Amino acid sequence: MLTKNQNPTPIYFDAEIVDERTQHIEGEQYDSELVQEQITETDGGVTVLRGIGQGAVLAGFQVASTQSLYLAGCVGLFPAVVAGLPVGLSVAGALCYLRFENSFIPSITNRQKFGLGVTRTLMLAASSWKLTADAQQMNSIARNSFSGVTQQVKQYEGIQQPQQDHFPLILSFTAVIAMIFALYCRKR
């Protein structure tokens, strides 16, 4: 217990590192390794954030470009190719972290960046699939509505439906008669 006139003096303890891996390491080197470990963890966090940012930018490009093409009236294969372009770029980027060294099975040079590339590719592929499915649905809605509108216009204007003719039957019958006539002429 301290009285009013006594000043507390700091107490210093000597500590010794008793870890088997670090027994042979001096204090300064141990501190340096701890700092390097923290820098590596921070770099890993920055890499994850950079990968998320790149994926978001690519997904934004994908959505904006395909939607602007749809608004411009493009349908069919071209918007699907534009939606698939970021997926292809992401696959190419992820494959850069694979190395084939005298074997058929590749080794991964940077597991963290490869994992981010695969995740980004899957995200963009899902987005591309959704955009393409939406385009196909819009196309089918447009086709169905077009036939509905033309049917309503025909009904409004009083245009009658053309009567069914028997043209295919008449054509088939004529072809059979022509073959019989050709065979008859050939025999003579």
C-alpha positions as CSV (number, residue, x, y, z in Angstrom):
1,M,0.0,0.0,0.0
2,L,1.3,3.5,-0.8
3,T,1.2,6.5,1.4
4,K,1.0,10.1,0.1
5,N,4.8,10.8,0.2
6,Q,5.8,7.7,-1.8
7,N,6.2,7.7,-5.5
8,P,5.4,4.6,-7.4
9,T,8.4,3.3,-9.2
10,P,7.9,1.4,-12.4
11,I,8.6,-2.3,-12.3
12,Y,10.4,-3.9,-15.2
13,F,10.2,-7.6,-16.0
14,D,12.7,-9.5,-18.2
15,A,10.8,-11.7,-20.6
16,E,12.2,-14.5,-22.6
17,I,10.8,-16.0,-25.8
18,V,10.2,-19.6,-25.3
19,D,8.7,-20.6,-28.6
20,E,10.7,-23.3,-30.4
21,R,10.4,-21.6,-33.8
22,T,11.7,-18.3,-32.4
23,Q,14.2,-19.4,-29.8
24,H,17.2,-18.7,-32.1
25,I,15.8,-15.2,-33.1
26,E,17.0,-12.1,-31.5
27,G,14.6,-9.4,-30.3
28,E,15.1,-7.0,-33.2
29,Q,14.7,-9.7,-35.7
30,Y,11.5,-10.9,-34.0
31,D,10.1,-7.4,-34.0
32,S,11.0,-7.1,-37.7
33,E,9.2,-10.4,-38.5
34,L,6.1,-9.3,-36.6
35,V,6.1,-6.1,-38.6
36,Q,6.5,-8.0,-41.8
37,E,3.6,-10.3,-40.8
38,Q,1.3,-7.3,-40.2
39,I,2.3,-5.8,-43.5
40,T,1.5,-9.1,-45.2
41,E,-1.9,-9.2,-43.5
42,T,-2.6,-5.6,-44.5
43,D,-1.5,-6.3,-48.1
44,G,-3.9,-9.3,-48.1
45,G,-6.8,-7.1,-47.0
46,V,-6.0,-4.6,-49.6
47,T,-5.8,-7.4,-52.3
48,V,-9.3,-8.6,-51.2
49,L,-10.7,-5.1,-51.4
50,R,-9.1,-4.5,-54.8
51,G,-10.5,-7.8,-56.1
52,I,-14.0,-6.8,-54.8
53,G,-13.6,-3.4,-56.5
54,Q,-12.5,-4.9,-59.8
55,G,-15.4,-7.3,-59.7
56,A,-17.9,-4.5,-59.0
57,V,-16.4,-2.3,-61.8
58,L,-16.6,-5.2,-64.3
59,A,-20.2,-6.1,-63.3
60,G,-21.1,-2.4,-63.7
61,F,-19.6,-2.4,-67.1
62,Q,-21.4,-5.6,-68.0
63,V,-24.8,-4.3,-66.9
64,A,-24.4,-0.8,-68.3
65,S,-23.2,-2.0,-71.7
66,T,-25.8,-4.6,-72.2
67,Q,-28.7,-2.4,-71.0
68,S,-27.6,0.4,-73.3
69,L,-27.5,-2.1,-76.2
70,Y,-31.0,-3.3,-75.3
71,L,-32.2,0.3,-75.2
72,A,-30.6,1.0,-78.6
73,G,-32.7,-1.9,-79.9
74,C,-29.9,-4.6,-80.2
75,V,-31.2,-8.1,-79.7
76,G,-29.7,-11.5,-80.3
77,L,-26.1,-12.6,-80.0
78,F,-24.3,-9.2,-79.8
79,P,-25.6,-8.2,-76.3
80,A,-24.9,-11.7,-75.1
81,V,-21.3,-11.5,-76.3
82,V,-20.9,-8.1,-74.6
83,A,-22.3,-9.6,-71.4
84,G,-19.8,-12.4,-71.7
85,L,-16.7,-10.3,-72.4
86,P,-16.0,-9.5,-68.7
87,V,-16.4,-13.1,-67.9
88,G,-13.7,-14.0,-70.4
89,L,-11.4,-11.3,-69.2
90,S,-11.8,-12.5,-65.6
91,V,-11.1,-16.1,-66.6
92,A,-8.0,-15.0,-68.4
93,G,-6.9,-13.0,-65.4
94,A,-7.4,-16.0,-63.0
95,L,-5.5,-18.3,-65.3
96,C,-2.4,-16.0,-65.0
97,Y,-1.9,-17.4,-61.5
98,L,-1.4,-21.0,-62.8
99,R,2.0,-22.4,-63.7
100,F,2.6,-25.6,-65.6
101,E,6.0,-26.9,-64.5
102,N,6.8,-30.2,-66.2
103,S,3.4,-31.7,-65.3
104,F,-0.2,-31.7,-66.4
105,I,-1.4,-30.5,-63.1
106,P,-0.8,-26.8,-62.6
107,S,0.6,-25.2,-59.5
108,I,-1.0,-22.0,-58.1
109,T,1.5,-19.1,-57.7
110,N,-0.7,-16.9,-55.6
111,R,-3.6,-18.7,-53.9
112,Q,-5.3,-15.5,-52.6
113,K,-5.3,-13.7,-56.0
114,F,-6.3,-16.9,-57.8
115,G,-9.2,-17.4,-55.4
116,L,-10.3,-13.8,-55.9
117,G,-10.2,-14.4,-59.7
118,V,-12.3,-17.5,-59.5
119,T,-14.8,-15.7,-57.2
120,R,-15.0,-12.7,-59.6
121,T,-15.4,-15.0,-62.6
122,L,-18.3,-16.9,-60.9
123,M,-20.0,-13.6,-59.9
124,L,-19.6,-12.2,-63.5
125,A,-20.8,-15.5,-65.0
126,A,-24.0,-15.4,-62.8
127,S,-24.6,-11.8,-63.8
128,S,-24.0,-12.6,-67.5
129,W,-26.4,-15.6,-67.3
130,K,-29.0,-13.3,-65.6
131,L,-28.6,-10.6,-68.3
132,T,-28.9,-13.1,-71.1
133,A,-31.9,-14.8,-69.5
134,D,-33.6,-11.4,-69.1
135,A,-32.9,-10.6,-72.8
136,Q,-34.5,-13.9,-73.9
137,Q,-37.5,-13.2,-71.8
138,M,-37.8,-9.7,-73.2
139,N,-37.5,-11.2,-76.7
140,S,-40.3,-13.7,-76.1
141,I,-42.5,-11.0,-74.5
142,A,-42.0,-8.8,-77.5
143,R,-42.8,-11.6,-80.0
144,N,-45.9,-12.5,-78.2
145,S,-47.1,-9.0,-77.8
146,F,-46.4,-8.3,-81.5
147,S,-48.6,-11.1,-82.6
148,G,-51.3,-10.0,-80.1
149,V,-51.1,-6.4,-81.5
150,T,-51.4,-7.5,-85.1
151,Q,-54.3,-9.7,-84.2
152,Q,-56.1,-6.8,-82.6
153,V,-55.4,-4.5,-85.5
154,K,-56.7,-7.1,-88.0
155,Q,-59.8,-7.5,-85.8
156,Y,-60.3,-3.7,-85.6
157,E,-59.9,-3.1,-89.3
158,G,-62.1,-6.0,-90.2
159,I,-59.4,-8.0,-92.0
160,Q,-60.5,-11.6,-92.4
161,Q,-58.2,-14.5,-91.8
162,P,-57.2,-16.1,-95.1
163,Q,-59.0,-19.4,-95.7
164,Q,-57.0,-22.5,-95.5
165,D,-56.2,-23.8,-98.9
166,H,-55.1,-27.3,-99.9
167,F,-52.0,-26.2,-101.8
168,P,-49.6,-28.8,-100.2
169,L,-52.1,-31.6,-101.0
170,I,-52.5,-30.4,-104.6
171,L,-48.7,-30.0,-105.0
172,S,-48.1,-33.5,-103.7
173,F,-50.8,-35.0,-106.0
174,T,-49.3,-33.1,-109.0
175,A,-45.8,-34.4,-108.2
176,V,-47.1,-38.0,-108.0
177,I,-48.9,-37.6,-111.4
178,A,-45.8,-36.1,-113.0
179,M,-43.6,-39.0,-111.8
180,I,-46.2,-41.5,-113.1
181,F,-46.3,-39.7,-116.4
182,A,-42.4,-39.6,-116.6
183,L,-42.2,-43.3,-115.9
184,Y,-44.9,-44.0,-118.5
185,C,-43.0,-41.9,-121.1
186,R,-39.7,-43.6,-120.3
187,K,-41.1,-47.1,-120.9
188,R,-42.2,-46.2,-124.4
